[in-house]
């Protein structure tokens, strides 16, 4: 079985290489040409969340104090730091790599296996990197938007990168079902109010989630820096554009 | 000759003084940052009042937000090309409904962050003489989350024209949502939907559904 898994991962890697090399990941016709299928999967995911995950998370939230949830969240977050460290290196960020190695060491030892985020208290910046972001740094666009069953919003690039992210996250090394359940329920519990309100506020929740996912991923690729100048027409009033065209 | 020479010197000094003085007179980044800081301070003051209920808080935050946010510009940016498809009356309606919609949801969201602090990290100059004021949440579940305020000098006052939460721009997100609705049902359909959200009372409803066991 492990051999088969490796072959599958290798195949995905090769596909990914081709995708990046050809620039095939970028699309001209908007980010969501698979919308019809995506919306169906999205509704299924919403149904799963409303019927099972959200109620479970609400029950958990009722018994687990906020501080406890933060500590559980810290624990699982600490386990993603090796992945961040690796991707810091792949993106050529020695400073961030040093910070993250320091963070991992401090939180694992002084923070009791990561439950307490001592590093943040000490002012060590928190970075978050994964292989999808690394591919983005290397020039790969997000490609089409895709909603995966259970896993939810994704892009072609990030989906192709996920085998690497799974392989570099120690939580996936030990196949303990209970641990995954705790991780998912805990993180869902931390967003109960936010998701409930987003659902209520949104004029179109599907579009809200899609746009939020794609924007936050691209911002993560840029490490929160300003978007390239082409995006700045977001802030140009249409009437000004009209005036400019008239003048020419 | 002599007087001419003196005129030159005076003119040069005047020009240099102007050159040196102008950056000191107008530092957009510092001005925008100070403006936003005062708004954040006002909001934090409301959040720090012990014992006040979430609804009352949300209302106060809403009032503060209305002073600093330019909802007309935000409306135009959100609707972009569709703005011209709206009649003047529909435009007025939209600005008013969108103002209520946005400030209600902003107010409720922020009103929950009673134990969190907000730190201003810096300010960045943007095109069109805009300034982005960068802030982050300190403490609580969302420790480290970034909130950037895109600001523009409008009629002599630094006003917020977009809020970017963890890289997600409100203007961009609403534009995507609204463009679809307008394409399918026109301006009236969008107005109807936002009005329905406002009538349902985004701000008044409890944040999570209460489930009976």
Interface residues (C-beta under 8 A of the other chain):
Chain A: X55 X58 X66 X69 X70 X73 X117 X120 X126 X190 X192 X193 X196 X197 X200 X201 X202 X203 X204 X207 X208 X210 X211 X212 X215 X216 X217 X218 X219 X220 X224 X226 X229 X232 X234 X235 X236 X237 X238 X239
Chain B: X73 X76 X77 X80 X81 X83 X84 X101 X105 X108 X109 X112 X124 X126 X127 X128 X130 X132 X141 X143 X144 X146 X150 X152 X161 X162 X164 X166 X167 X168 X169 X171 X172 X173 X174 X175 X176 X177 X178 X180 X181 X190 X193 X194 X197 X200 X202 X205 X207 X208 X209 X211
